[in-house]
Amino acid sequence: MFDIPPDPIAFSIGPLNIGWYGLCYAIGLAAAYLLLVWLARRAGEDPDIVGNGIIIVAVAALIGGRLYHVIDQWHLYANDPLKIILPPYSGLGVYGGIVTGTIAAWWYARRRGVSFPRWADIIAPAIFVMQAIGRWGNYFNQELYGPPTTLPWGIPIDCAHRLSDVYACTVFPETTRFHPLFLYESISGVLGAIFLVWLGFRFRSRLRPGDLLLVFFIWYGTTRFLLENLRADNWTFFGIPTAQIVSLIGILIGVGGLIYRHRRGHPADRPAAFPQNATWGALGAEWMTRPIDEPWANVPPPKKEAVDWDAIIDANDDDIDGSAAVDEVAPDTTDTNEERPSTPPPDDRQT
């Protein structure tokens, strides 16, 4: 599938080289924006919030991701710290981006006066999409690979980009293929995004705002925990890969959060900003304990008993025929000189 090591440069504009790494993340950000707008409308939220919010969150995630990567790969920057901020840029830690991006999203939601849990559910699938596309930048930079493999989707890594103390060309020839960890994360991102979007449509009445973000923590944490076993350049803490520790924390937060938020007696959630337009995302706990007959819930109302219109029409015909027969035999009482008993006026109400 992958025959030769790729060129990290996508194209050049004069002296400026545009790398595939940055281009992949730019494309991923654009795709995430389109998904955010699409989900926001279906979640009954204002899609205009996405415009400014995505810039703030993306910058915060970029700073956090870069910081995590620098700490992780400090040996690459120890002798030249200016490489941290000077181009060309490469290397982002997903967990650092998730932490700072989440903090920025929480701050922005409070500033705009919108529900952070509901917007967190909208953002979660978009993170998967951005990661699925952005991870291909690691392929063009020949990074994020695992041990040698004979699988048909193995990727070549040239000698200059290998870990010299682990996969040196003197031990593994240039024809050696390696596990494409970037590809595994990319596939996981695609499947994760599809799963979260499906959950938002299929289980609206059972979800609580914020549940999809917790599921994201569980999904990505599990994926990253497993893939860290294939990496040889891990940032470790007392011999344990730091990413695995963070992954376990994320999984525990996800599982514990779901259990805690779905306990009995939990306060009810307010509906979306525009609940009458919502067809995706959590309805809220208030509507989980009683029939959902609110018109904004987009749930079909209970079926009403069928009306037997034929019987009603036949009954009306009988009434009309009976009235006509009485009129035919009624005596002429037009004589004004004859006293007539007073009768109450007819009842105009229909029965």
C-alpha atoms as one frame of an Amber mdcrd trajectory, in Angstrom:
protein
   0.000   0.000   0.000   2.795   2.459   0.962   5.807   1.953  -1.271   8.176
   4.867  -0.638   8.627   7.403   2.176   6.503  10.511   1.475   7.662  14.067
   0.869   6.703  16.297   3.834   6.329  19.353   1.546   2.950  19.641  -0.174
   3.834  22.637  -2.400   5.864  25.823  -2.401   4.905  29.455  -2.917   8.163
  31.189  -3.737  10.513  30.637  -0.791   7.616  29.506   1.423   7.163  25.756
   1.767   3.713  24.474   2.728   4.021  21.196   4.598   1.531  18.386   4.550
   1.438  18.385   8.339  -0.033  21.869   8.630  -2.205  21.361   5.560  -3.770
  18.206   7.004  -4.664  19.984  10.228  -6.056  22.959   8.279  -8.269  20.605
   6.263  -9.262  18.838   9.468 -10.209  22.147  11.083 -12.348  23.081   8.066
 -14.114  19.707   8.155 -14.671  20.071  11.899 -16.210  23.513  11.344 -18.705
  22.163   8.798 -19.684  19.337  11.143 -20.050  21.760  14.070 -22.448  23.968
  12.119 -24.444  20.968  10.908 -24.770  19.456  14.384 -25.480  22.806  16.049
 -28.563  23.311  13.864 -29.822  19.817  14.580 -29.121  20.174  18.278 -31.273
  23.301  18.479 -28.341  25.634  19.150 -27.217  28.815  17.412 -24.674  27.867
  14.683 -23.352  31.447  14.587 -21.588  30.735  17.886 -19.273  28.362  16.017
 -17.635  31.148  13.984 -15.722  32.890  16.759 -15.699  29.957  19.136 -13.780
  27.623  16.836 -10.944  30.159  16.493 -10.584  30.580  20.251 -10.769  26.857
  20.956  -8.429  25.972  18.069  -5.751  28.429  19.223  -6.000  27.165  22.808
  -5.817  23.543  21.610  -2.809  24.376  19.415  -0.942  25.901  22.369  -1.760
  22.983  24.659  -0.963  20.405  22.011   2.367  22.017  21.231   3.280  22.248
  24.913   2.470  18.580  25.489   4.578  17.571  22.480   7.560  19.658  23.573
   7.511  18.089  27.031   7.081  14.660  25.474   9.948  15.112  23.014  12.147
  17.507  24.984  15.309  15.874  23.661  14.502  17.397  20.258  14.458  20.931
  21.663  16.878  20.857  24.597  19.820  22.147  22.529  17.777  24.640  20.504
  14.683  25.899  22.399  13.845  28.386  19.639  12.683  25.435  17.555   9.635
  25.337  19.833   8.215  28.553  18.347  10.047  28.944  15.033   8.800  27.296
  11.814   8.560  24.744  10.431   6.094  23.500  13.031   5.499  19.815  13.559
   4.374  17.822  16.519   1.210  18.205  18.559   0.106  16.227  21.595  -3.583
  15.375  21.398  -4.068  15.256  25.152  -2.575  18.700  25.640  -4.919  20.070
  22.986  -7.940  18.375  24.559  -7.218  19.867  27.990  -6.621  23.466  26.888
  -9.307  23.298  24.205 -11.883  22.082  26.728 -10.996  24.875  29.138 -11.305
  27.445  26.346 -14.655  26.010  25.223 -15.975  26.138  28.803 -14.884  29.770
  29.160 -16.410  30.758  25.824 -19.708  29.021  26.627 -19.985  30.919  29.907
 -19.159  34.185  28.166 -21.899  33.611  25.583 -24.385  32.350  28.164 -24.941
  28.979  26.487 -24.929  25.454  27.878 -21.399  24.062  27.906 -22.528  20.390
  28.240 -24.736  20.702  25.155 -21.973  22.331  23.141 -19.485  19.754  24.431
 -21.649  17.077  22.811 -21.537  19.007  19.533 -17.767  19.458  19.733 -16.914
  15.829  20.560 -17.622  14.341  17.089 -15.816  17.292  15.484 -12.667  16.517
  17.498 -12.733  12.991  16.112 -13.060  14.306  12.548 -10.214  16.784  12.948
  -7.998  14.118  14.449  -8.849  11.597  11.728  -7.691  14.022   9.037  -4.867
  15.728  10.922  -3.166  12.458  11.846  -2.203  12.002   8.188   0.264  14.822
   8.708   2.227  12.395  10.879   2.492  10.069   7.905   4.088  12.731   5.703
   6.473  13.647   8.527   7.331   9.948   8.978   6.393   9.897  12.648   3.932
   8.121  14.911   4.840   4.618  13.799   5.199   1.359  15.653   7.380  -1.754
  15.486   8.226  -3.603  12.258   5.431  -5.526  10.594   4.805  -7.661   7.539
   1.203  -6.531   7.217   0.285  -5.150   3.762  -0.468  -1.702   5.176   2.939
  -1.307   6.808   4.744   1.970   6.005   8.411   2.587   5.095  10.473   4.910
   7.284  13.777   6.205   5.948  16.887   6.029   8.089  16.901   9.748   8.917
  13.492   9.540  10.621  13.973   6.328  12.553  14.728   5.974  16.230  18.418
   5.229  15.895  18.612   3.361  19.182  15.640   1.138  18.396  15.084   0.780
  14.643  18.484   1.589  13.163  19.003   0.730   9.504  21.971  -1.407  10.479
  19.539  -3.738  12.178  16.396  -3.208  10.081  17.029  -2.689   6.339  15.361
   0.136   4.419  12.800  -2.312   3.031  11.393  -2.829   6.552   7.786  -1.785
   7.076   6.392  -0.409  10.340   2.991  -0.268  11.988   1.202   2.961  10.910
  -0.048   4.134  14.294  -1.290   7.359  12.690  -3.566   5.274  10.462  -4.980
   3.354  13.401  -5.826   6.600  15.201  -7.311   8.036  12.007  -9.603   5.041
  11.530 -10.583   5.179  15.196 -11.456   8.862  14.757 -13.727   8.186  11.789
 -15.540   5.364  13.563 -15.779   7.398  16.770 -17.349  10.374  14.993 -19.906
   8.145  13.275 -20.743   6.449  16.565 -21.285   9.709  18.461 -23.481  11.171
  15.723 -25.513   7.954  15.656 -25.930   8.023  19.435 -27.193  11.592  19.238
 -29.958  10.580  16.863 -30.812   7.110  18.164 -30.866   7.651  21.946 -32.032
  11.231  22.380 -34.458  10.394  25.150 -31.803   8.552  27.180 -28.918  10.986
  26.832 -28.059  13.844  29.121 -26.196  16.918  27.896 -22.494  16.176  28.113
 -22.823  12.395  27.720 -21.256  12.365  24.258 -18.140  14.133  25.500 -17.810
  11.502  28.241 -18.167   8.757  25.628 -15.431  10.527  23.638 -13.114  10.331
  26.661 -13.759   6.591  26.952 -13.361   5.902  23.221 -10.201   7.910  22.648
  -8.690   6.921  25.984  -9.077   3.230  25.145  -7.637   3.690  21.659  -4.649
   5.652  22.863  -3.975   3.309  25.788  -3.757   0.329  23.417  -1.642   2.077
  20.783   0.881   3.313  23.349   1.974  -0.312  23.729   3.326  -0.137  20.167
   5.327   3.077  20.609   9.020   3.071  21.485   9.504   6.816  22.076   6.985
   7.232  24.900   7.158   9.994  27.453   7.180   7.911  30.641   6.427   8.563
  34.287   8.160   6.079  36.602   8.494   3.729  33.654   4.818   3.983  32.631
   3.908   5.825  29.419   2.402   9.151  30.440  -0.205   8.893  27.691  -1.455
   5.647  29.208  -1.818   7.293  32.603  -3.754  10.169  31.058  -5.827   7.679
  29.056  -6.826   5.808  32.215  -7.789   9.082  33.880  -9.927   9.983  30.851
 -11.622   6.586  30.851 -12.375   6.823  34.570 -13.789  10.322  34.143 -15.970
   9.111  31.270 -17.326   6.017  33.023 -17.699   7.686  36.408 -19.314  10.747
  34.868 -21.924   8.682  33.029 -22.802   6.723  36.166 -22.986   9.829  38.339
 -25.001  11.901  35.872 -27.572   9.155  35.325 -28.209   8.521  39.002 -31.680
   8.881  40.420 -32.653  12.294  41.631 -30.199  14.182  39.448 -31.407  17.737
  38.724 -33.245  18.155  35.440 -31.526  19.624  32.390 -32.829  22.635  30.570
 -33.760  22.101  26.912 -31.747  23.373  23.959 -31.707  27.056  23.027 -34.191
  26.352  20.215 -35.816  23.065  21.289 -38.487  23.245  18.611 -35.722  22.796
  15.996 -33.781  20.045  17.796 -33.634  16.614  16.190 -30.243  15.531  17.583
 -28.653  15.431  21.005 -29.942  14.966  24.525 -33.496  15.912  25.403 -32.597
  16.167  29.081 -33.336  14.196  32.247 -36.629  15.981  32.896 -38.156  14.252
  29.894 -36.731  10.830  30.763 -39.228  10.188  33.577 -42.500  10.987  31.834
 -44.074  10.762  28.353 -42.468  13.125  25.870 -45.520  14.944  24.494 -44.000
  18.427  24.274 -44.278  19.723  20.705 -40.626  20.803  20.675 -39.374  17.312
  21.456 -39.916  16.181  17.843 -41.415  12.954  19.125 -44.701  11.819  17.573
 -47.634  12.494  19.965 -49.673   9.578  21.337 -52.086   8.046  18.851 -55.653
   9.311  19.223 -58.714   7.092  18.974 -60.150   6.961  15.500 -63.392   8.893
  14.949 -66.274   6.967  13.328 -67.469   9.682  10.996 -69.948   7.370   9.224
 -71.831   6.745  12.464 -71.962  10.483  13.210 -73.264  11.254   9.730 -75.933
   8.507   9.974 -77.052   9.850  13.366 -77.371  13.352  11.977 -79.400  12.054
   9.018 -81.780  10.296  11.408 -82.236  13.513  13.386 -83.008  15.438  10.245
 -85.541  12.841   9.014 -87.274  12.806  12.392 -87.552  16.598  12.480 -89.065
  16.624   9.007 -91.726  14.097   9.998 -92.766  16.199  12.965 -93.044  19.265
  10.768 -95.408  17.434   8.405 -97.988  16.625  11.155 -97.653  19.768  13.230
-100.931  21.807  13.365-101.135  25.330  12.009-100.796  27.668  14.949-100.549
  30.945  13.124-103.755  32.290  14.698-102.613  35.202  16.862-105.934  35.261
  18.783-105.403  31.796  20.255-103.412  31.511  23.408-100.461  29.169  23.234
 -98.444  27.755  26.050 -95.070  29.358  26.413 -92.095  27.136  25.537 -88.456
  27.698  26.318 -86.223  28.746  23.416 -84.429  25.925  21.646 -80.988  25.002
  22.880 -78.484  26.158  20.272 -75.760  23.851  21.574 -74.951  20.844  19.430
 -74.599  17.460  21.057
